[in-house]
Amino acid sequence: MSEHQPTLEAVAAHAGVSRATVSRVVNGTPGVREELRERVRRSVAALGYVPNSAARSLVTRRTGAVGVVIAEPESRVFADPFFAQQLRGIGRELAAHDMQLLLMLVERPGDDDRIGRYLAGGHVDGVLMFSLHTDDTLPDLARSSGLPTVYGGRPGWQAAGTGPAPLYVDTDNRDGARQAVEHLLARGRRRIAVITGPLDQTAAQDRLAGCLDALGRTEADPALLAHGDFTARGGEAAMSRLLESAPDLDAVAAANDLMATGALRTLRRHGRRVPEDVAVTGYDDLEPAAWAEPALTTVRQDVQLMGRLMAQLLLRQLTPTPASPDTDTRPPAPIVTPAGLVVRASS
């Protein structure tokens, strides 16, 4: 250690407390009066003390890092603003609690095993996982690691019904999609097509179910249904298929904004005016919705808030607070945030 780097003892002397008290404050250990805790914080700031992370890990058995696992390849994650907003919410919440974010993506076959080994190796204190698919093994690997885990999205993988109920954060996808199609019906549209997301993901399943709720159907009309992949290119291709199978359609509800913008491109290419000939809605209300021409009517979900809530649920498990009359002692529970329609020019 450099002779100029302040020590734990120097902070203790500056604050007028014991070395043990400083250690408890620095390591986030409960049991220190707030007055003393604040005095230590002021001394840490005044002296420029930087805790030794390796030594702190030995004491707390914590790494100070959280693994964020997205079950998608890099090409999808960095092209979709949904992931940027979710990561922004997670990152800000973790940073506010002096925790680091470690990002892991599923790029190719075998990456699940690599991620599983890393999680089991004691490199992170907990896990946040999202964009999972029905056949994903990642939740099993997280469970095997023994790490606290919070999921983004309603659980729908094969083993979700076994063991303790998973903790997750989601938006009310079904209700949001229902609102979009009810809006189209209220505008007099009757031949309403749906572009779904990948139906091995619960968000896409729930949004399709919401569209069918509004249409009063239990199954979709095959001529008015096209499967997409949550990308703009996928929306373009799906819209082309719909124009072939149902050339008289007068509205399209896309399961996300990127696919809706792709649908707009195809409609323009075929000389269909929006919204005069075909009304279009999206889902997410991220930047592509406002940039679109015309601007998209869409369903808003607060993606950044969902990221923050995921991090908060995990932090509650990592840093339990001492019981007091004002402490909420209920165990953490899944969170479902509301969705709301934003009406713009496309409908």
Backbone torsions as a table, in degrees:
resi	resn	phi	psi	omega
1	MET	NA	137.1	178.7
2	SER	-64.1	143.7	-179.5
3	GLU	-65.4	-18.3	-179.0
4	HIS	-92.0	-6.8	-179.5
5	GLN	-84.6	123.6	-178.2
6	PRO	-63.0	146.3	-178.4
7	THR	-103.1	171.5	176.4
8	LEU	-60.7	-38.0	179.4
9	GLU	-65.0	-38.5	179.6
10	ALA	-64.6	-39.4	177.7
11	VAL	-65.3	-42.0	179.4
12	ALA	-60.9	-44.0	179.7
13	ALA	-65.3	-41.2	179.8
14	HIS	-63.8	-38.7	-176.9
15	ALA	-86.3	-13.5	-178.3
16	GLY	71.7	34.6	178.8
17	VAL	-130.7	176.8	179.8
18	SER	-79.7	159.7	176.3
19	ARG	-60.3	-37.0	-179.6
20	ALA	-62.9	-37.9	179.0
21	THR	-64.9	-44.2	178.0
22	VAL	-60.3	-43.7	-179.7
23	SER	-59.8	-42.7	-179.8
24	ARG	-64.6	-40.7	-180.0
25	VAL	-66.1	-47.6	-177.6
26	VAL	-62.4	-36.0	-177.4
27	ASN	-90.4	3.2	177.1
28	GLY	71.4	24.1	-179.1
29	THR	-80.6	132.2	179.1
30	PRO	-69.0	171.3	175.9
31	GLY	101.5	10.4	177.0
32	VAL	-112.5	130.8	179.5
33	ARG	-58.9	145.6	-175.9
34	GLU	-60.7	-34.5	179.3
35	GLU	-61.4	-46.4	179.2
36	LEU	-69.2	-38.4	179.6
37	ARG	-59.8	-42.8	-179.7
38	GLU	-68.4	-36.6	178.3
39	ARG	-63.4	-41.8	178.6
40	VAL	-65.5	-41.9	179.8
41	ARG	-60.3	-40.9	179.4
42	ARG	-65.0	-39.2	179.2
43	SER	-69.0	-39.5	176.7
44	VAL	-58.4	-44.5	-179.6
45	ALA	-68.4	-41.6	-176.8
46	ALA	-65.9	-38.1	-177.0
47	LEU	-89.8	-12.8	-177.4
48	GLY	71.8	32.4	-179.0
49	TYR	-69.8	132.8	176.9
50	VAL	-118.9	117.1	-179.1
51	PRO	-62.8	145.7	174.6
52	ASN	-78.5	110.4	-173.0
53	SER	-63.8	-35.8	-180.0
54	ALA	-65.8	-44.6	179.1
55	ALA	-65.5	-40.0	180.0
56	ARG	-63.1	-38.1	179.3
57	SER	-63.0	-36.6	178.3
58	LEU	-64.6	-36.5	-178.5
59	VAL	-76.0	-47.8	-171.8
60	THR	-92.0	-14.7	-172.6
61	ARG	56.8	33.2	178.1
62	ARG	-123.1	148.0	179.6
63	THR	-95.7	-19.8	-175.3
64	GLY	76.3	16.8	-178.9
65	ALA	-129.8	149.7	177.1
66	VAL	-123.2	131.0	176.0
67	GLY	-81.9	128.0	175.5
68	VAL	-112.9	112.8	-174.6
69	VAL	-109.9	121.4	176.1
70	ILE	-112.5	121.7	-175.0
71	ALA	-82.5	52.0	179.2
72	GLU	-143.9	157.5	177.3
73	PRO	-76.4	163.5	-179.9
74	GLU	-55.6	-40.0	-177.1
75	SER	-61.5	-31.2	179.1
76	ARG	-82.7	-44.7	-174.0
77	VAL	-62.4	-44.0	-174.3
78	PHE	-87.1	-0.6	176.6
79	ALA	-103.9	-11.5	-174.5
80	ASP	-112.0	118.1	-178.3
81	PRO	-64.4	-15.8	175.8
82	PHE	-56.4	-47.4	-176.9
83	PHE	-68.0	-36.7	178.3
84	ALA	-61.9	-42.6	-179.5
85	GLN	-67.9	-41.2	179.6
86	GLN	-64.6	-43.4	179.0
87	LEU	-66.0	-34.6	177.7
88	ARG	-62.6	-45.2	178.4
89	GLY	-62.3	-45.0	178.6
90	ILE	-62.3	-48.4	-176.0
91	GLY	-61.2	-42.5	-179.4
92	ARG	-65.2	-40.0	-179.6
93	GLU	-68.7	-42.3	178.9
94	LEU	-65.3	-41.7	-179.7
95	ALA	-61.9	-36.3	179.2
96	ALA	-64.5	-19.6	178.3
97	HIS	-111.9	21.2	175.6
98	ASP	57.7	39.5	177.1
99	MET	-114.8	149.2	-179.6
100	GLN	-100.5	149.0	177.7
101	LEU	-102.7	126.8	177.7
102	LEU	-117.6	111.8	-172.1
103	LEU	-90.8	131.8	176.9
104	MET	-130.7	131.3	-178.4
105	LEU	-117.1	154.9	176.9
106	VAL	-99.1	99.5	-172.5
107	GLU	-96.1	-32.1	-173.6
108	ARG	-155.1	164.9	176.7
109	PRO	-55.0	138.9	-178.3
110	GLY	98.6	-15.6	-179.2
111	ASP	-67.5	-30.3	177.2
112	ASP	-57.2	-45.7	-179.4
113	ASP	-64.5	-41.1	178.9
114	ARG	-61.0	-45.1	179.7
115	ILE	-65.2	-41.8	178.9
116	GLY	-59.3	-42.4	178.6
117	ARG	-64.5	-39.2	-179.5
118	TYR	-65.2	-43.8	-179.7
119	LEU	-63.9	-38.1	-178.7
120	ALA	-76.1	-11.0	-174.9
121	GLY	-86.5	5.1	176.8
122	GLY	77.6	23.5	-177.5
123	HIS	-87.1	-18.1	-178.5
124	VAL	-135.7	160.2	-178.0
125	ASP	-91.2	-21.0	-178.1
126	GLY	-166.5	174.9	-173.2
127	VAL	-134.3	138.5	167.8
128	LEU	-116.8	127.8	-177.9
129	MET	-128.1	138.5	172.9
130	PHE	-152.7	173.2	-173.2
131	SER	61.8	39.7	-179.8
132	LEU	-78.4	153.6	178.9
133	HIS	-114.2	162.5	-173.4
134	THR	-54.6	-40.4	-174.7
135	ASP	-94.3	13.1	-178.7
136	ASP	-65.3	138.3	173.6
137	THR	-94.4	-5.8	-176.5
138	LEU	-56.2	-43.2	178.8
139	PRO	-60.2	-37.4	176.8
140	ASP	-63.7	-39.3	179.7
141	LEU	-67.4	-38.9	177.2
142	ALA	-63.8	-41.3	179.7
143	ARG	-64.8	-41.0	-179.8
144	SER	-65.0	-31.1	-179.3
145	SER	-70.1	-20.8	-177.8
146	GLY	78.0	6.5	-177.9
147	LEU	-82.7	143.6	170.7
148	PRO	-57.7	136.1	-174.1
149	THR	-137.7	139.1	173.2
150	VAL	-127.9	137.7	-176.6
151	TYR	-107.0	148.8	170.8
152	GLY	-98.2	115.3	-178.0
153	GLY	105.7	147.7	178.3
154	ARG	-59.1	131.8	-179.6
155	PRO	-61.3	135.2	178.5
156	GLY	-147.3	7.2	179.7
157	TRP	-75.9	169.1	-166.9
158	GLN	-61.6	-35.6	-176.0
159	ALA	-100.0	15.9	-174.9
160	ALA	-65.2	-23.2	-178.0
161	GLY	-88.0	1.8	-179.3
162	THR	-107.7	150.1	177.8
163	GLY	74.8	-168.4	-179.7
164	PRO	-61.4	147.4	179.6
165	ALA	-62.0	129.1	-178.8
166	PRO	-67.4	145.4	172.6
167	LEU	-87.3	133.1	-179.3
168	TYR	-151.3	164.0	173.3
169	VAL	-125.5	132.9	179.2
170	ASP	-148.4	171.5	169.9
171	THR	-106.0	165.1	-179.5
172	ASP	-80.3	78.5	-175.0
173	ASN	-60.2	-40.0	-177.3
174	ARG	-64.4	-46.9	-179.7
175	ASP	-66.4	-38.6	179.6
176	GLY	-61.6	-46.2	179.2
177	ALA	-66.0	-36.5	176.7
178	ARG	-59.7	-43.8	178.9
179	GLN	-59.4	-40.6	-178.3
180	ALA	-63.3	-46.2	-177.0
181	VAL	-73.2	-35.8	175.3
182	GLU	-61.8	-35.7	176.3
183	HIS	-63.5	-43.8	178.8
184	LEU	-63.2	-41.5	177.8
185	LEU	-62.7	-40.8	-179.9
186	ALA	-65.4	-25.9	177.1
187	ARG	-85.1	7.4	175.7
188	GLY	88.9	9.0	179.4
189	ARG	-80.2	138.0	-176.1
190	ARG	-125.4	-25.8	177.6
191	ARG	-105.9	79.9	-172.1
192	ILE	-99.0	118.4	178.1
193	ALA	-94.2	158.9	-179.8
194	VAL	-127.6	131.1	169.8
195	ILE	-106.7	113.6	-176.4
196	THR	-87.0	163.4	164.7
197	GLY	-85.9	-174.6	178.8
198	PRO	-61.9	122.3	-173.4
199	LEU	-79.8	8.8	168.6
200	ASP	-93.6	13.0	175.3
201	GLN	-123.3	138.7	-173.2
202	THR	-66.5	-30.6	178.5
203	ALA	-60.7	-43.7	179.2
204	ALA	-67.5	-40.8	178.1
205	GLN	-60.1	-46.5	-176.4
206	ASP	-68.9	-35.4	179.1
207	ARG	-69.3	-38.4	175.0
208	LEU	-63.3	-43.1	179.3
209	ALA	-60.6	-39.1	178.7
210	GLY	-65.7	-39.5	176.2
211	CYS	-60.9	-44.9	-179.8
212	LEU	-65.8	-36.2	175.8
213	ASP	-55.8	-48.1	-177.6
214	ALA	-66.2	-34.1	-179.5
215	LEU	-81.5	-7.8	-179.6
216	GLY	70.6	31.6	-178.0
217	ARG	-121.9	154.2	173.1
218	THR	-99.3	-20.5	176.3
219	GLU	-135.1	149.3	-178.6
220	ALA	-78.4	149.6	169.5
221	ASP	-70.5	117.6	-176.1
222	PRO	-55.6	-31.5	-179.7
223	ALA	-69.8	-22.3	-176.4
224	LEU	-109.9	22.8	-179.1
225	LEU	-131.5	130.3	175.0
226	ALA	-137.3	138.8	-177.9
227	HIS	-92.4	133.4	177.7
228	GLY	-120.3	-171.0	-175.1
229	ASP	-132.1	20.4	-179.5
230	PHE	69.4	16.3	176.2
231	THR	-114.8	159.8	178.9
232	ALA	-63.8	-40.7	179.2
233	ARG	-63.7	-39.8	177.2
234	GLY	-63.6	-37.2	177.0
235	GLY	-66.2	-38.8	176.5
236	GLU	-58.8	-50.1	-177.6
237	ALA	-65.1	-41.2	179.8
238	ALA	-62.9	-39.7	179.7
239	MET	-65.4	-37.8	176.7
240	SER	-61.2	-42.9	179.6
241	ARG	-65.0	-38.1	-179.7
242	LEU	-66.5	-39.2	179.7
243	LEU	-66.2	-27.7	175.5
244	GLU	-75.7	-42.5	-175.1
245	SER	-82.7	-26.8	-177.5
246	ALA	-143.5	71.6	-176.5
247	PRO	-63.0	-16.5	179.8
248	ASP	-92.9	9.6	-179.5
249	LEU	-60.8	147.8	179.7
250	ASP	-123.8	5.3	176.8
251	ALA	-161.4	154.3	177.9
252	VAL	-138.3	127.7	172.8
253	ALA	-107.1	110.1	179.3
254	ALA	-94.9	146.5	-173.4
255	ALA	-78.9	-5.2	167.6
256	ASN	-157.9	169.6	-174.6
257	ASP	-68.0	-38.0	-179.2
258	LEU	-61.4	-44.6	178.8
259	MET	-66.5	-34.3	177.6
260	ALA	-64.5	-39.5	178.4
261	THR	-67.0	-35.1	174.5
262	GLY	-64.4	-40.2	177.4
263	ALA	-62.5	-39.4	178.0
264	LEU	-59.7	-40.7	179.3
265	ARG	-61.1	-45.9	-179.5
266	THR	-64.4	-41.9	179.7
267	LEU	-62.1	-41.7	177.7
268	ARG	-61.7	-41.6	-178.1
269	ARG	-64.2	-29.4	179.7
270	HIS	-95.2	9.0	175.6
271	GLY	75.0	19.0	178.2
272	ARG	-91.2	128.9	-179.4
273	ARG	-85.2	140.7	177.4
274	VAL	-118.8	122.7	7.6
275	PRO	-98.2	4.7	-172.5
276	GLU	-56.6	-46.8	-179.1
277	ASP	-92.9	-43.3	-177.3
278	VAL	-137.3	123.8	174.2
279	ALA	-88.2	147.1	-176.2
280	VAL	-133.0	136.0	171.7
281	THR	-125.8	153.8	176.5
282	GLY	-119.9	-160.7	178.4
283	TYR	-155.5	129.1	175.2
284	ASP	132.7	-46.7	-172.7
285	ASP	59.5	51.5	170.6
286	LEU	-98.8	-176.9	-171.6
287	GLU	-53.9	-39.1	179.6
288	PRO	-56.9	-27.5	-179.1
289	ALA	-65.9	-43.9	-179.6
290	ALA	-75.1	-28.8	-179.3
291	TRP	-77.5	-22.7	-173.1
292	ALA	-60.1	158.0	177.5
293	GLU	-126.1	106.5	-1.4
294	PRO	-74.9	165.6	179.6
295	ALA	-59.9	141.1	-171.2
296	LEU	-82.2	132.6	158.4
297	THR	-71.0	132.6	-173.4
298	THR	-153.4	171.3	177.0
299	VAL	-102.4	125.4	-176.9
300	ARG	-90.9	126.8	165.4
301	GLN	-122.1	140.2	-177.4
302	ASP	-84.7	88.2	-172.9
303	VAL	-66.4	-40.8	-180.0
304	GLN	-64.2	-40.8	176.5
305	LEU	-62.0	-40.4	179.3
306	MET	-60.7	-39.2	176.0
307	GLY	-62.8	-43.7	178.4
308	ARG	-61.3	-42.4	-178.8
309	LEU	-65.8	-37.5	175.7
310	MET	-59.6	-47.3	180.0
311	ALA	-63.2	-40.2	179.8
312	GLN	-63.3	-42.2	178.3
313	LEU	-61.1	-40.8	179.7
314	LEU	-68.1	-43.2	-178.7
315	LEU	-63.4	-32.5	176.6
316	ARG	-61.4	-33.8	178.9
317	GLN	-78.3	-30.6	-177.4
318	LEU	-82.2	-30.0	-175.5
319	THR	-130.2	70.3	178.4
320	PRO	-60.8	139.1	-179.1
321	THR	-91.2	148.4	178.8
322	PRO	-61.1	143.2	-179.2
323	ALA	-66.9	139.5	174.9
324	SER	-153.1	167.0	-179.8
325	PRO	-56.6	-26.4	-177.6
326	ASP	-95.8	-1.4	-176.0
327	THR	-80.8	135.3	173.7
328	ASP	-81.6	106.7	-174.9
329	THR	-92.8	1.8	178.4
330	ARG	-66.2	143.4	179.0
331	PRO	-66.8	152.1	177.9
332	PRO	-57.9	146.0	-178.9
333	ALA	-130.2	156.0	176.1
334	PRO	-56.0	152.1	-178.8
335	ILE	-123.0	129.9	174.7
336	VAL	-121.4	117.9	-177.6
337	THR	-91.7	152.3	-179.3
338	PRO	-73.9	155.6	174.0
339	ALA	-116.3	148.1	-177.4
340	GLY	-141.1	142.5	-178.1
341	LEU	-76.2	136.2	173.9
342	VAL	-116.8	112.1	-174.9
343	VAL	-91.2	125.9	176.9
344	ARG	-131.2	-160.9	-167.7
345	ALA	-73.1	-19.5	-172.3
346	SER	-73.9	-5.9	179.2
347	SER	-132.8	NA	NA
